[in-house]
Amino acid sequence: MIVTTTNGIDGKETEIIGVVFGNTVRAKHIGSDIAAGLKNIVGGELKGYSDMLTQARKEAYERMVENAEKLGADAVVNVRFTTSQTMAGAAELLAYGTAVRLKSI
C-alpha cells in the first residue's frame, strides 16, 4: 500500500474510491499528569505525552490503511493528520486521505 501526502503518484493514473480514515481517542494517565506537572515547573519535553501521541498516530494511520485495503485500494493519497479534544483529559487523533486504485500511464 502506497501512502503519501501528495495529491497523486508520479507515473500513475488514479481512480478515486473515496475518503478513508482511522482514528483513536486517548486519555491522559495519572502518572503522566504528575510527571507533566513537574516538567511544567522546570521545562522540558513531556515524554509520556509524546510517547502517547506517537502511539496514537501510528494506530490511526494503521486503521486508515486497513480501511483503504477493505475498499480494494492500491494507495491512499493526500493523507493528513488532525487532533481534537473530545473531553477534558482526552483527545482524538484522526488520519484521513483519499483511497485510490492505480493504473499505469
N, CA, C and O atoms as a Tinker XYZ file with bonds, in Angstrom:
   420  protein
     1  N      0.850000   -1.181000    0.000000    73     2
     2  CA     0.000000    0.000000    0.000000    64     1     3
     3  C      0.888000    1.233000    0.000000    63     2     4     5
     4  O      1.734000    1.399000    0.878000    81     3
     5  N      0.693000    2.092000   -0.983000    73     3     6
     6  CA     1.406000    3.366000   -1.032000    64     5     7
     7  C      0.579000    4.392000   -0.262000    63     6     8     9
     8  O     -0.625000    4.526000   -0.484000    81     7
     9  N      1.229000    5.106000    0.633000    73     7    10
    10  CA     0.570000    6.158000    1.411000    64     9    11
    11  C      1.412000    7.413000    1.266000    63    10    12    13
    12  O      2.611000    7.407000    1.546000    81    11
    13  N      0.765000    8.503000    0.818000    73    11    14
    14  CA     1.510000    9.727000    0.562000    64    13    15
    15  C      0.687000   10.971000    0.880000    63    14    16    17
    16  O     -0.544000   10.942000    0.868000    81    15
    17  N      1.388000   12.055000    1.160000    73    15    18
    18  CA     0.714000   13.323000    1.414000    64    17    19
    19  C      0.493000   14.109000    0.120000    63    18    20    21
    20  O     -0.149000   15.159000    0.138000    81    19
    21  N      1.016000   13.615000   -0.993000    73    19    22
    22  CA     0.830000   14.298000   -2.279000    64    21    23
    23  C     -0.541000   13.964000   -2.863000    63    22    24    25
    24  O     -1.210000   13.036000   -2.409000    81    23
    25  N     -0.953000   14.738000   -3.882000    73    23    26
    26  CA    -2.266000   14.542000   -4.492000    64    25    27
    27  C     -2.318000   13.381000   -5.480000    63    26    28    29
    28  O     -3.400000   12.954000   -5.882000    81    27
    29  N     -1.181000   12.883000   -5.862000    73    27    30
    30  CA    -1.126000   11.783000   -6.822000    64    29    31
    31  C      0.206000   11.073000   -6.717000    63    30    32    33
    32  O      1.031000   11.376000   -5.854000    81    31
    33  N      0.397000   10.113000   -7.624000    73    31    34
    34  CA     1.630000    9.327000   -7.638000    64    33    35
    35  C      2.212000    9.416000   -9.040000    63    34    36    37
    36  O      1.542000    9.076000  -10.015000    81    35
    37  N      3.463000    9.875000   -9.145000    73    35    38
    38  CA     4.109000   10.050000  -10.446000    64    37    39
    39  C      4.043000    8.778000  -11.280000    63    38    40    41
    40  O      4.313000    7.681000  -10.792000    81    39
    41  N      3.677000    8.947000  -12.546000    73    39    42
    42  CA     3.647000    7.833000  -13.479000    64    41    43
    43  C      2.404000    6.953000  -13.356000    63    42    44    45
    44  O      2.305000    5.925000  -14.025000    81    43
    45  N      1.475000    7.343000  -12.521000    73    43    46
    46  CA     0.260000    6.544000  -12.321000    64    45    47
    47  C     -0.976000    7.417000  -12.485000    63    46    48    49
    48  O     -0.990000    8.584000  -12.093000    81    47
    49  N     -1.989000    6.841000  -13.061000    73    47    50
    50  CA    -3.298000    7.472000  -13.116000    64    49    51
    51  C     -4.088000    6.914000  -11.939000    63    50    52    53
    52  O     -3.932000    5.746000  -11.582000    81    51
    53  N     -4.930000    7.739000  -11.338000    73    51    54
    54  CA    -5.665000    7.276000  -10.172000    64    53    55
    55  C     -7.167000    7.261000  -10.419000    63    54    56    57
    56  O     -7.719000    8.156000  -11.059000    81    55
    57  N     -7.806000    6.237000   -9.905000    73    55    58
    58  CA    -9.262000    6.143000   -9.886000    64    57    59
    59  C     -9.666000    6.309000   -8.421000    63    58    60    61
    60  O     -9.288000    5.498000   -7.575000    81    59
    61  N    -10.418000    7.340000   -8.128000    73    59    62
    62  CA   -10.799000    7.631000   -6.746000    64    61    63
    63  C    -11.849000    6.636000   -6.263000    63    62    64    65
    64  O    -12.857000    6.399000   -6.928000    81    63
    65  N    -11.589000    6.065000   -5.098000    73    63    66
    66  CA   -12.550000    5.174000   -4.443000    64    65    67
    67  C    -13.354000    5.966000   -3.424000    63    66    68    69
    68  O    -14.579000    5.856000   -3.371000    81    67
    69  N    -12.667000    6.763000   -2.617000    73    67    70
    70  CA   -13.351000    7.583000   -1.627000    64    69    71
    71  C    -12.457000    7.923000   -0.449000    63    70    72    73
    72  O    -11.296000    7.517000   -0.384000    81    71
    73  N    -13.021000    8.670000    0.469000    73    71    74
    74  CA   -12.294000    9.096000    1.664000    64    73    75
    75  C    -12.190000    7.927000    2.637000    63    74    76    77
    76  O    -13.157000    7.200000    2.863000    81    75
    77  N    -11.007000    7.761000    3.204000    73    75    78
    78  CA   -10.794000    6.744000    4.241000    64    77    79
    79  C    -10.199000    7.431000    5.460000    63    78    80    81
    80  O     -9.532000    8.460000    5.347000    81    79
    81  N    -10.447000    6.857000    6.611000    73    79    82
    82  CA    -9.919000    7.440000    7.837000    64    81    83
    83  C     -9.671000    6.363000    8.869000    63    82    84    85
    84  O    -10.178000    5.245000    8.767000    81    83
    85  N     -8.890000    6.720000    9.851000    73    83    86
    86  CA    -8.644000    5.891000   11.019000    64    85    87
    87  C     -8.510000    6.834000   12.198000    63    86    88    89
    88  O     -7.893000    7.893000   12.079000    81    87
    89  N     -9.070000    6.468000   13.315000    73    87    90
    90  CA    -8.971000    7.352000   14.476000    64    89    91
    91  C     -8.788000    6.562000   15.755000    63    90    92    93
    92  O     -9.028000    5.355000   15.809000    81    91
    93  N     -8.361000    7.266000   16.768000    73    91    94
    94  CA    -8.242000    6.711000   18.105000    64    93    95
    95  C     -8.415000    7.850000   19.100000    63    94    96    97
    96  O     -8.025000    8.987000   18.833000    81    95
    97  N     -8.992000    7.541000   20.227000    73    95    98
    98  CA    -9.168000    8.529000   21.287000    64    97    99
    99  C     -8.344000    8.057000   22.481000    63    98   100   101
   100  O     -8.452000    6.911000   22.916000    81    99
   101  N     -7.529000    8.953000   22.993000    73    99   102
   102  CA    -6.647000    8.612000   24.114000    64   101   103
   103  C     -6.898000    9.551000   25.285000    63   102   104   105
   104  O     -7.188000   10.734000   25.106000    81   103
   105  N     -6.780000    9.003000   26.477000    73   103   106
   106  CA    -6.925000    9.798000   27.705000    64   105   107
   107  C     -5.579000    9.861000   28.410000    63   106   108   109
   108  O     -4.747000    8.964000   28.276000    81   107
   109  N     -5.383000   10.926000   29.155000    73   107   110
   110  CA    -4.154000   11.085000   29.922000    64   109   111
   111  C     -4.114000   10.073000   31.066000    63   110   112   113
   112  O     -5.151000    9.646000   31.574000    81   111
   113  N     -2.918000    9.707000   31.453000    73   111   114
   114  CA    -2.684000    8.779000   32.556000    64   113   115
   115  C     -2.238000    9.587000   33.771000    63   114   116   117
   116  O     -1.460000   10.530000   33.629000    81   115
   117  N     -2.708000    9.241000   34.938000    73   115   118
   118  CA    -2.397000    9.996000   36.153000    64   117   119
   119  C     -0.886000   10.097000   36.389000    63   118   120   121
   120  O     -0.399000   11.133000   36.840000    81   119
   121  N     -0.152000    9.037000   36.089000    73   119   122
   122  CA     1.306000    9.068000   36.242000    64   121   123
   123  C      1.946000   10.086000   35.311000    63   122   124   125
   124  O      2.874000   10.797000   35.695000    81   123
   125  N      1.439000   10.149000   34.074000    73   123   126
   126  CA     1.941000   11.139000   33.115000    64   125   127
   127  C      1.595000   12.545000   33.569000    63   126   128   129
   128  O      2.383000   13.474000   33.388000    81   127
   129  N      0.412000   12.705000   34.163000    73   127   130
   130  CA    -0.006000   14.022000   34.646000    64   129   131
   131  C      0.920000   14.525000   35.749000    63   130   132   133
   132  O      1.269000   15.706000   35.780000    81   131
   133  N      1.315000   13.639000   36.645000    73   131   134
   134  CA     2.216000   14.042000   37.734000    64   133   135
   135  C      3.568000   14.466000   37.163000    63   134   136   137
   136  O      4.110000   15.503000   37.545000    81   135
   137  N      4.108000   13.662000   36.246000    73   135   138
   138  CA     5.386000   13.988000   35.616000    64   137   139
   139  C      5.280000   15.281000   34.812000    63   138   140   141
   140  O      6.206000   16.092000   34.812000    81   139
   141  N      4.143000   15.475000   34.121000    73   139   142
   142  CA     3.949000   16.695000   33.333000    64   141   143
   143  C      3.886000   17.911000   34.242000    63   142   144   145
   144  O      4.400000   18.973000   33.891000    81   143
   145  N      3.267000   17.772000   35.398000    73   143   146
   146  CA     3.196000   18.874000   36.346000    64   145   147
   147  C      4.578000   19.291000   36.815000    63   146   148   149
   148  O      4.858000   20.481000   36.953000    81   147
   149  N      5.443000   18.317000   37.060000    73   147   150
   150  CA     6.812000   18.626000   37.475000    64   149   151
   151  C      7.594000   19.270000   36.337000    63   150   152   153
   152  O      8.338000   20.225000   36.560000    81   151
   153  N      7.434000   18.759000   35.125000    73   151   154
   154  CA     8.131000   19.328000   33.966000    64   153   155
   155  C      7.664000   20.749000   33.697000    63   154   156   157
   156  O      8.430000   21.586000   33.219000    81   155
   157  N      6.412000   21.012000   34.004000    73   155   158
   158  CA     5.865000   22.343000   33.788000    64   157   159
   159  C      6.604000   23.380000   34.635000    63   158   160   161
   160  O      6.691000   24.549000   34.258000    81   159
   161  N      7.128000   22.951000   35.767000    73   159   162
   162  CA     7.866000   23.846000   36.660000    64   161   163
   163  C      9.264000   24.130000   36.105000    63   162   164   165
   164  O      9.710000   25.278000   36.091000    81   163
   165  N      9.953000   23.077000   35.648000    73   163   166
   166  CA    11.348000   23.227000   35.218000    64   165   167
   167  C     11.512000   23.272000   33.699000    63   166   168   169
   168  O     12.580000   23.640000   33.211000    81   167
   169  N     10.489000   22.911000   32.956000    73   167   170
   170  CA    10.561000   22.913000   31.493000    64   169   171
   171  C     11.104000   21.602000   30.950000    63   170   172   173
   172  O     11.687000   20.809000   31.689000    81   171
   173  N     10.912000   21.381000   29.672000    73   171   174
   174  CA    11.411000   20.174000   29.016000    64   173   175
   175  C     10.292000   19.394000   28.346000    63   174   176   177
   176  O      9.110000   19.715000   28.473000    81   175
   177  N     10.705000   18.363000   27.632000    73   175   178
   178  CA     9.749000   17.530000   26.902000    64   177   179
   179  C      8.890000   16.726000   27.867000    63   178   180   181
   180  O      9.375000   16.223000   28.880000    81   179
   181  N      7.623000   16.614000   27.541000    73   179   182
   182  CA     6.698000   15.763000   28.297000    64   181   183
   183  C      6.705000   14.397000   27.618000    63   182   184   185
   184  O      5.828000   14.089000   26.811000    81   183
   185  N      7.702000   13.585000   27.953000    73   183   186
   186  CA     7.957000   12.318000   27.258000    64   185   187
   187  C      6.755000   11.380000   27.283000    63   186   188   189
   188  O      6.468000   10.720000   26.285000    81   187
   189  N      6.054000   11.313000   28.402000    73   187   190
   190  CA     4.881000   10.440000   28.490000    64   189   191
   191  C      3.823000   10.821000   27.473000    63   190   192   193
   192  O      3.211000    9.951000   26.853000    81   191
   193  N      3.601000   12.131000   27.296000    73   191   194
   194  CA     2.624000   12.601000   26.322000    64   193   195
   195  C      3.134000   12.402000   24.896000    63   194   196   197
   196  O      2.363000   12.035000   24.009000    81   195
   197  N      4.417000   12.640000   24.671000    73   195   198
   198  CA     4.994000   12.420000   23.345000    64   197   199
   199  C      4.843000   10.967000   22.922000    63   198   200   201
   200  O      4.456000   10.679000   21.790000    81   199
   201  N      5.149000   10.055000   23.837000    73   199   202
   202  CA     5.009000    8.626000   23.544000    64   201   203
   203  C      3.549000    8.257000   23.262000    63   202   204   205
   204  O      3.261000    7.486000   22.347000    81   203
   205  N      2.634000    8.817000   24.060000    73   203   206
   206  CA     1.216000    8.532000   23.875000    64   205   207
   207  C      0.745000    9.003000   22.497000    63   206   208   209
   208  O      0.015000    8.285000   21.813000    81   207
   209  N      1.159000   10.205000   22.087000    73   207   210
   210  CA     0.739000   10.731000   20.789000    64   209   211
   211  C      1.386000    9.983000   19.633000    63   210   212   213
   212  O      0.759000    9.802000   18.590000    81   211
   213  N      2.618000    9.552000   19.800000    73   211   214
   214  CA     3.280000    8.750000   18.766000    64   213   215
   215  C      2.522000    7.449000   18.546000    63   214   216   217
   216  O      2.271000    7.058000   17.406000    81   215
   217  N      2.159000    6.784000   19.624000    73   215   218
   218  CA     1.402000    5.538000   19.520000    64   217   219
   219  C      0.016000    5.788000   18.917000    63   218   220   221
   220  O     -0.449000    4.996000   18.097000    81   219
   221  N     -0.638000    6.864000   19.308000    73   219   222
   222  CA    -1.963000    7.189000   18.778000    64   221   223
   223  C     -1.886000    7.473000   17.278000    63   222   224   225
   224  O     -2.753000    7.035000   16.520000    81   223
   225  N     -0.864000    8.194000   16.848000    73   223   226
   226  CA    -0.684000    8.497000   15.421000    64   225   227
   227  C     -0.493000    7.216000   14.628000    63   226   228   229
   228  O     -1.079000    7.047000   13.559000    81   227
   229  N      0.327000    6.315000   15.151000    73   227   230
   230  CA     0.585000    5.032000   14.472000    64   229   231
   231  C     -0.704000    4.214000   14.366000    63   230   232   233
   232  O     -0.988000    3.634000   13.318000    81   231
   233  N     -1.473000    4.169000   15.434000    73   231   234
   234  CA    -2.726000    3.411000   15.440000    64   233   235
   235  C     -3.734000    4.003000   14.457000    63   234   236   237
   236  O     -4.383000    3.257000   13.723000    81   235
   237  N     -3.876000    5.321000   14.429000    73   235   238
   238  CA    -4.798000    5.969000   13.495000    64   237   239
   239  C     -4.372000    5.708000   12.052000    63   238   240   241
   240  O     -5.215000    5.432000   11.197000    81   239
   241  N     -3.081000    5.792000   11.778000    73   239   242
   242  CA    -2.529000    5.521000   10.442000    64   241   243
   243  C     -2.855000    4.083000   10.010000    63   242   244   245
   244  O     -3.346000    3.856000    8.905000    81   243
   245  N     -2.578000    3.128000   10.887000    73   243   246
   246  CA    -2.832000    1.717000   10.564000    64   245   247
   247  C     -4.313000    1.461000   10.308000    63   246   248   249
   248  O     -4.656000    0.688000    9.413000    81   247
   249  N     -5.187000    2.091000   11.071000    73   247   250
   250  CA    -6.626000    1.930000   10.869000    64   249   251
   251  C     -7.071000    2.529000    9.535000    63   250   252   253
   252  O     -7.946000    1.978000    8.868000    81   251
   253  N     -6.471000    3.654000    9.145000    73   251   254
   254  CA    -6.771000    4.258000    7.856000    64   253   255
   255  C     -6.371000    3.318000    6.720000    63   254   256   257
   256  O     -7.140000    3.118000    5.780000    81   255
   257  N     -5.174000    2.744000    6.803000    73   255   258
   258  CA    -4.694000    1.817000    5.780000    64   257   259
   259  C     -5.593000    0.582000    5.714000    63   258   260   261
   260  O     -5.919000    0.120000    4.620000    81   259
   261  N     -5.999000    0.042000    6.859000    73   259   262
   262  CA    -6.914000   -1.111000    6.877000    64   261   263
   263  C     -8.229000   -0.775000    6.185000    63   262   264   265
   264  O     -8.769000   -1.590000    5.436000    81   263
   265  N     -8.739000    0.418000    6.434000    73   263   266
   266  CA    -9.974000    0.878000    5.807000    64   265   267
   267  C     -9.801000    0.912000    4.289000    63   266   268   269
   268  O    -10.688000    0.470000    3.559000    81   267
   269  N     -8.674000    1.428000    3.810000    73   267   270
   270  CA    -8.395000    1.502000    2.372000    64   269   271
   271  C     -8.273000    0.104000    1.763000    63   270   272   273
   272  O     -8.773000   -0.141000    0.664000    81   271
   273  N     -7.613000   -0.809000    2.470000    73   271   274
   274  CA    -7.456000   -2.181000    1.968000    64   273   275
   275  C     -8.809000   -2.871000    1.810000    63   274   276   277
   276  O     -9.026000   -3.600000    0.843000    81   275
   277  N     -9.717000   -2.643000    2.757000    73   275   278
   278  CA   -11.061000   -3.227000    2.678000    64   277   279
   279  C    -11.816000   -2.750000    1.440000    63   278   280   281
   280  O    -12.674000   -3.462000    0.919000    81   279
   281  N    -11.493000   -1.542000    0.970000    73   279   282
   282  CA   -12.149000   -0.992000   -0.216000    64   281   283
   283  C    -11.443000   -1.384000   -1.513000    63   282   284   285
   284  O    -11.889000   -1.012000   -2.599000    81   283
   285  N    -10.348000   -2.129000   -1.404000    73   283   286
   286  CA    -9.612000   -2.564000   -2.587000    64   285   287
   287  C     -8.675000   -1.517000   -3.155000    63   286   288   289
   288  O     -8.350000   -1.564000   -4.342000    81   287
   289  N     -8.239000   -0.587000   -2.349000    73   287   290
   290  CA    -7.348000    0.485000   -2.802000    64   289   291
   291  C     -5.912000   -0.013000   -2.944000    63   290   292   293
   292  O     -5.478000   -0.940000   -2.261000    81   291
   293  N     -5.199000    0.633000   -3.850000    73   291   294
   294  CA    -3.765000    0.384000   -4.017000    64   293   295
   295  C     -2.939000    1.424000   -3.271000    63   294   296   297
   296  O     -1.771000    1.201000   -2.952000    81   295
   297  N     -3.576000    2.576000   -2.997000    73   295   298
   298  CA    -2.852000    3.686000   -2.368000    64   297   299
   299  C     -3.823000    4.606000   -1.649000    63   298   300   301
   300  O     -5.031000    4.584000   -1.887000    81   299
   301  N     -3.257000    5.416000   -0.759000    73   299   302
   302  CA    -4.007000    6.498000   -0.118000    64   301   303
   303  C     -3.203000    7.762000   -0.370000    63   302   304   305
   304  O     -2.035000    7.854000    0.006000    81   303
   305  N     -3.842000    8.736000   -1.010000    73   303   306
   306  CA    -3.163000    9.992000   -1.336000    64   305   307
   307  C     -3.741000   11.131000   -0.507000    63   306   308   309
   308  O     -4.814000   11.016000    0.085000    81   307
   309  N     -3.001000   12.231000   -0.483000    73   307   310
   310  CA    -3.417000   13.440000    0.233000    64   309   311
   311  C     -3.702000   13.158000    1.717000    63   310   312   313
   312  O     -4.693000   13.635000    2.268000    81   311
   313  N     -2.829000   12.385000    2.345000    73   311   314
   314  CA    -3.011000   11.990000    3.749000    64   313   315
   315  C     -2.735000   13.172000    4.677000    63   314   316   317
   316  O     -1.796000   13.944000    4.478000    81   315
   317  N     -3.583000   13.285000    5.693000    73   315   318
   318  CA    -3.459000   14.333000    6.693000    64   317   319
   319  C     -3.733000   13.757000    8.077000    63   318   320   321
   320  O     -4.390000   12.724000    8.211000    81   319
   321  N     -3.226000   14.429000    9.100000    73   319   322
   322  CA    -3.494000   14.086000   10.494000    64   321   323
   323  C     -4.114000   15.296000   11.171000    63   322   324   325
   324  O     -3.772000   16.434000   10.852000    81   323
   325  N     -5.016000   15.057000   12.095000    73   323   326
   326  CA    -5.587000   16.136000   12.884000    64   325   327
   327  C     -5.880000   15.621000   14.285000    63   326   328   329
   328  O     -6.087000   14.426000   14.496000    81   327
   329  N     -5.892000   16.539000   15.230000    73   327   330
   330  CA    -6.242000   16.177000   16.602000    64   329   331
   331  C     -7.342000   17.101000   17.095000    63   330   332   333
   332  O     -7.480000   18.231000   16.627000    81   331
   333  N     -8.114000   16.608000   18.037000    73   331   334
   334  CA    -9.135000   17.447000   18.665000    64   333   335
   335  C     -9.396000   16.932000   20.068000    63   334   336   337
   336  O     -9.283000   15.737000   20.341000    81   335
   337  N     -9.741000   17.843000   20.941000    73   335   338
   338  CA   -10.081000   17.463000   22.308000    64   337   339
   339  C    -11.518000   16.962000   22.305000    63   338   340   341
   340  O    -12.419000   17.655000   21.833000    81   339
   341  N    -11.733000   15.767000   22.825000    73   339   342
   342  CA   -13.078000   15.201000   22.851000    64   341   343
   343  C    -13.774000   15.448000   24.180000    63   342   344   345
   344  O    -15.001000   15.534000   24.242000    81   343
   345  N    -12.987000   15.561000   25.242000    73   343   346
   346  CA   -13.482000   15.885000   26.578000    64   345   347
   347  C    -12.276000   16.273000   27.412000    63   346   348   349
   348  O    -11.143000   16.125000   26.955000    81   347
   349  N    -12.486000   16.755000   28.596000    73   347   350
   350  CA   -11.354000   17.140000   29.444000    64   349   351
   351  C    -10.453000   15.934000   29.670000    63   350   352   353
   352  O    -10.899000   14.907000   30.183000    81   351
   353  N     -9.197000   16.056000   29.290000    73   351   354
   354  CA    -8.239000   14.986000   29.528000    64   353   355
   355  C     -8.190000   13.919000   28.455000    63   354   356   357
   356  O     -7.472000   12.932000   28.614000    81   355
   357  N     -8.944000   14.083000   27.345000    73   355   358
   358  CA    -8.920000   13.085000   26.269000    64   357   359
   359  C     -8.880000   13.789000   24.919000    63   358   360   361
   360  O     -9.465000   14.858000   24.742000    81   359
   361  N     -8.182000   13.172000   23.971000    73   359   362
   362  CA    -8.058000   13.750000   22.641000    64   361   363
   363  C     -8.197000   12.666000   21.580000    63   362   364   365
   364  O     -7.829000   11.511000   21.793000    81   363
   365  N     -8.740000   13.068000   20.428000    73   363   366
   366  CA    -8.847000   12.180000   19.277000    64   365   367
   367  C     -7.729000   12.519000   18.309000    63   366   368   369
   368  O     -7.434000   13.692000   18.080000    81   367
   369  N     -7.109000   11.502000   17.742000    73   367   370
   370  CA    -6.162000   11.686000   16.668000    64   369   371
   371  C     -6.760000   11.005000   15.447000    63   370   372   373
   372  O     -7.121000    9.830000   15.507000    81   371
   373  N     -6.867000   11.730000   14.343000    73   371   374
   374  CA    -7.512000   11.246000   13.126000    64   373   375
   375  C     -6.531000   11.302000   11.971000    63   374   376   377
   376  O     -5.879000   12.324000   11.754000    81   375
   377  N     -6.424000   10.208000   11.228000    73   375   378
   378  CA    -5.661000   10.158000    9.987000    64   377   379
   379  C     -6.673000    9.960000    8.869000    63   378   380   381
   380  O     -7.551000    9.103000    8.972000    81   379
   381  N     -6.557000   10.757000    7.786000    73   379   382
   382  CA    -7.510000   10.609000    6.694000    64   381   383
   383  C     -6.848000   10.914000    5.359000    63   382   384   385
   384  O     -5.833000   11.609000    5.297000    81   383
   385  N     -7.433000   10.390000    4.302000    73   383   386
   386  CA    -6.915000   10.619000    2.957000    64   385   387
   387  C     -7.892000   10.069000    1.942000    63   386   388   389
   388  O     -9.007000    9.676000    2.286000    81   387
   389  N     -7.469000   10.044000    0.685000    73   387   390
   390  CA    -8.307000    9.558000   -0.407000    64   389   391
   391  C     -7.774000    8.211000   -0.887000    63   390   392   393
   392  O     -6.622000    8.107000   -1.308000    81   391
   393  N     -8.613000    7.186000   -0.822000    73   391   394
   394  CA    -8.244000    5.858000   -1.296000    64   393   395
   395  C     -8.376000    5.838000   -2.820000    63   394   396   397
   396  O     -9.368000    6.316000   -3.371000    81   395
   397  N     -7.370000    5.281000   -3.493000    73   395   398
   398  CA    -7.375000    5.235000   -4.964000    64   397   399
   399  C     -6.905000    3.875000   -5.460000    63   398   400   401
   400  O     -6.212000    3.135000   -4.761000    81   399
   401  N     -7.310000    3.572000   -6.703000    73   399   402
   402  CA    -6.752000    2.442000   -7.448000    64   401   403
   403  C     -5.787000    3.038000   -8.464000    63   402   404   405
   404  O     -6.056000    4.089000   -9.046000    81   403
   405  N     -4.680000    2.371000   -8.668000    73   403   406
   406  CA    -3.642000    2.886000   -9.559000    64   405   407
   407  C     -3.678000    2.203000  -10.919000    63   406   408   409
   408  O     -3.942000    1.005000  -11.026000    81   407
   409  N     -3.404000    2.997000  -11.959000    73   407   410
   410  CA    -3.302000    2.484000  -13.329000    64   409   411
   411  C     -2.041000    3.082000  -13.935000    63   410   412   413
   412  O     -1.762000    4.267000  -13.751000    81   411
   413  N     -1.277000    2.268000  -14.657000    73   411   414
   414  CA    -0.085000    2.787000  -15.325000    64   413   415
   415  C     -0.495000    3.701000  -16.477000    63   414   416   417
   416  O     -1.500000    3.472000  -17.150000    81   415
   417  N      0.306000    4.735000  -16.680000    73   415   418
   418  CA     0.015000    5.683000  -17.777000    64   417   419
   419  C      0.646000    5.160000  -19.049000    63   418   420
   420  O      0.533000    5.791000  -20.099000    81   419
